[in-house]
Every structure is written in C-alpha cells, then in structure tokens.
Amino acid sequence: MAFFMLRYYYFLDDDAGSMDSFVGELKNAAFRPGHGSSGLRPFFAQSEDRVVTRLQSGNMVVLVLGIKDAEGGWEGYHQTIQDAEQASAINNDDILANITILGSSAGEWDVLLEEARELCAFQHIIPFSIANGQLARLDWKWPKGRAFYLLRQEDTLPALDRFLGSSLPLLEGTLIRLNMISRLNRERNRLVLKEKLECDQRLSGILHSQLVSTQISEQNVEQLEEQVQSLSLSYGLVAGDYSVITEGSSNMNGLIGDVKGQVKEESFLTTGEEFLEIILRPYNSIMGALHRTEEELRLSRENHQAAIDVVRSRIDLMLSRENFRTQARIKDLMELNTSIQQQSLTFQVAAGIIEFIVLAYYSHSLWKNLAHAAYDLVPPWLQFVVVLLFSFNTVYCTHLIAEFKQGDTHVRKKMLLFSLFLFLLLGLIIGGTYWLELNAAH
C-alpha cells in the first residue's frame, strides 16, 4: 500500500520570516524545493520523495510540504515533520493553521479510515466527490487551526497534482480567512447587540419621560437639550455599529463567494451545491445573525432619529411658548412704561406750571421790593407782560439746558436762542429800572 502525506502551513505575511529556520530544518531532513511556480507540481511525477514550496494566498504565505517515501507511512511522515518543527523551534503562535492530507493510492476506504483514526481521532467525515477516488475532511473543526483530509486516489493524474499542490491549499486559505473573519464578526455582533440594548434602554427611558405628563410639566429646555445630546450620542453609536456590521457582512459575503467560485472552478472536484451547503453552513448561520443585527440596528437608528425629532419638536414648542410669554411680558412692560411716561408728562407739566407761577411771583415781588420807585412808574399791564416773559423764558431755558446736559444735542440752537433772549430781557429790565430810578429822583 503506497502512502503519501501533504501538509500546508499558513502564516501571515508579517510572520512569514519565522518559518525560515523551519525550512532550513526541512532541507536538513532531505526536503527539496518543489518544481513549478504555482504550487507543488508535479509532486507525483518527480523523482524527489520530499519536496517543499511556497504559495501566496491573499495576505498569507502557505508553506506546502509533500512526502511520499517508498517505505514510509503516515505516522512516520508525521514524526519526520514534527521533528523538523521541534528542531527549528518555530513559534506556534505564528502559525495560523496547518492542514494535513493523508493519502493512499491503494487499499480499502474503511481500512484507511481506521488507520487515519489512529493518527487523528475524529468523529465525523465530510465527503468530497472526486473522479476515480474518494476524498473526505475528517471532522469540521479542529483546535488551533488544525485539520485533516483523507484521500484515496489510484491514478496520480496531473489534475491531482494541481489540486493538492495549489487548489486545495488556496481553498483552505480562503476558508481560514473566512473562519477568522467569522470569529471576529461573531464577537463584534455580540458586543454590538449589547451596546444596542443599552442604547435602546436609554431611548425607552427618554420616550417614557416624554409620555408621562407629570414629568413633562417638570422638564425645562436644559433637560430636553441633555436628552437630545444623549440621543445623539446613542444615534452615533448605533450608526457606527451598523457600519461595522455591514462591513463585516460584506467581507464575509465576498469570501463565501470566493469559496463557491474556487469549488465550482476546480475540475478535480465533482461535488455540488450540497457539499457547499455543508462546508458553508456555519458561516451562513453567522451571516444570518449579522443580517438580523443589521435590520435591528437600522430600526434602532430610525427610532433614535424619530426620538431626536420628537424631543427637538418639544424644545421648539417650549421655546415658542416661552417666547410668547416673554413677548406678553414685554407688552405689559411697554404698557406700564407708557402709563408711567404719561404720568411723568403730567407731573412735568404740573411742575412746569408751578415753577412758572412761583418764579413769576418771586420775580415780581423782588422787582417791586428792590426798585420801588421805578416799579410804580411802570404800567401794571407792562409789569404783567414783562414778568410773564421773564418767567416763561427762564423756565424753558432751564428745561433746554437739562435736556442738553442729558445728551440731546438737537436742542442746542433753541437753548442758545432762548438764552440770548433771556439775557436781553434781563438786561432790558435792569436798564429800564435804572433809568426810571434816575428820572424819579429828579
């Protein structure tokens, strides 16, 4: 029974340097560079029994090993590779995954399954449909990115070389990226749902406060603005989470499409939609969860936007009411001010009349007492006219001077004119009195 084994090691580009020492140990164990630039081709047709080559799969480097010693077996091959790993002291944390292909060109399938079980315990198998042989993945999930395949193929055709040397490792590379992204999206989805629940609870509390009349009456604009700020923060979180989930869903959907394309384009495989449904079932389940979360986030985002509009409308309503009350108070103040101005005008007129009467009385009395002789010579009607003119000009000039001192510069001309007239009148009274006094003495 002829056995062979292939193993694929997956490294990120940044960690690919750590496998150089491992490759050196493989060369010490008689592994030689594989022929061909796009995979381990032709593995079965070449003379070397131990070959190694590298592939590029996206942002990963794939190290492909092939071993088919004539006298060897799976356990011996496995030990040879393990010894090279230990001798190189390669950091297992740098290895994203390793996939092992247990192959045979003869033997019964059930017998091969039992021999494979001794090397890698498994519970279930996932069969692949291939031409002229049998292929199965032994279980779906293995710890730390490990996986095993069992292959029985009697004819080592060129298609088998291409499939094992390039197609299968690249397909597994896509599945590894899909698995990594699915784990990341599953954790993101959990955190996003938790964050969404907190935002929705905050939203429910604010909406409840808007529907309870006793609380509404106690709220002011500042409290409502705080609610808008809180809702805006929650809206931003929900919108950001929606973008994260949408991006994750898009990335997963793209990788799922890549897997389907790689499987359908591989001529070595004759499998159909049923096989794809099996290997993509866990990822489709996660995609379904992401789509449900997208829908929940979309509804939550719309609810937050609606709540923001409701609170802002209430703020506008309260501001309108407050503005109306303010305008009503301003109107009352203006009416009060008008009333006060009217009363003040009444008092000013009354004060002016009293000032005029007092000034007229005292100016007449002063003129009579200081210039008695001259006063007797002036006719009474002229005394009355002169006293009235003097009192009126004096009162009016004092009002003009007061207005000018208060900043009313437009009364400047009137103030100068009436002041000049007052001084002329006062000069005429003094001059006429002096002249009459002189005539009375002669």
C-alpha positions, 0 to 999 in steps of 0.5 A: 500500500503506497502512502503519501502525506501533504501538509500546508502551513499558513502564516501571515505575511508579517510572520512569514520570516519565522518559518525560515529556520523551519525550512532550513530544518526541512532541507536538513531532513532531505526536503527539496524545493518543489518544481513549478511556480504555482504550487507543488507540481508535479509532486507525483511525477518527480523523482524527489520523495520530499519536496517543499514550496511556497504559495501566496494566498491573499495576505498569507504565505502557505508553506506546502510540504509533500512526502511520499517515501517508498517505505514510509507511512503516515505516522512516520511522515508525521514524526519526520515533520514534527521533528523538523518543527521541534528542531527549528523551534518555530513559534506556534503562535505564528502559525495560523493553521496547518492542514494535513492530507493523508493519502493512499493510492491503494487499499480499502476506504474503511481500512484507511479510515481506521488507520487515519483514526489512529493518527487523528481521532475524529468523529465525523467525515465530510465527503468530497466527490472526486473522479476515480477516488474518494476524498473526505475532511475528517471532522469540521473543526479542529483546535488551533487551526488544525485539520485533516483530509483523507484521500484515496486516489489510484491514478496520480493524474496531473489534475491531482497534482494541481489540486493538492499542490495549489487548489486545495491549499488556496481553498483552505486559505480562503476558508481560514480567512473566512473562519477568522473573519467569522470569529471576529464578526461573531464577537463584534455582533455580540458586543454590538447587540449589547451596546444596542440594548443599552442604547435602546434602554436609554431611548425607552427611558427618554420616550417614557419621560416624554409620555408621562405628563407629570414629568413633562410639566417638570422638564425645562429646555436644559433637560430636553437639550441633555436628552437630545445630546444623549440621543445623539450620542446613542444615534452615533453609536448605533450608526457606527455599529451598523457600519461595522456590521455591514462591513463585516457582512460584506467581507464575509459575503465576498469570501463565501463567494470566493469559496463557491467560485474556487469549488465550482472552478476546480475540475478535480472536484465533482461535488455540488451545491450540497457539499457547499451547503455543508462546508458553508453552513456555519458561516451562513448561520453567522451571516444570518445573525449579522443580517438580523443585527443589521435590520435591528440596528437600522430600526434602532437608528430610525427610532433614535432619529424619530426620538431626536425629532420628537424631543427637538419638536418639544424644545421648539414648542417650549421655546415658542411658548416661552417666547410668547410669554416673554413677548406678553411680558414685554407688552405689559412692560411697554404698557406700564412704561407708557402709563408711567411716561404719561404720568411723568408728562403730567407731573412735568407739566404740573411742575412746569406750571408751578415753577412758572407761577412761583418764579413769576411771583418771586420775580415780581415781588423782588422787582417791586421790593428792590426798585420801588420807585421805578416799579410804580412808574411802570404800567401794571399791564407792562409789569404783567407782560414783562414778568410773564416773559421773564418767567416763561423764558427762564423756565424753558431755558432751564428745561433746554439746558437739562435736556442738553446736559442729558445728551440731546444735542438737537436742542442746542440752537433753541437753548442758545436762542432762548438764552440770548433772549433771556439775557436781553430781557434781563438786561432790558429790565435792569436798564429800564429800572435804572433809568426810571430810578434816575428820572424819579429822583429828579 
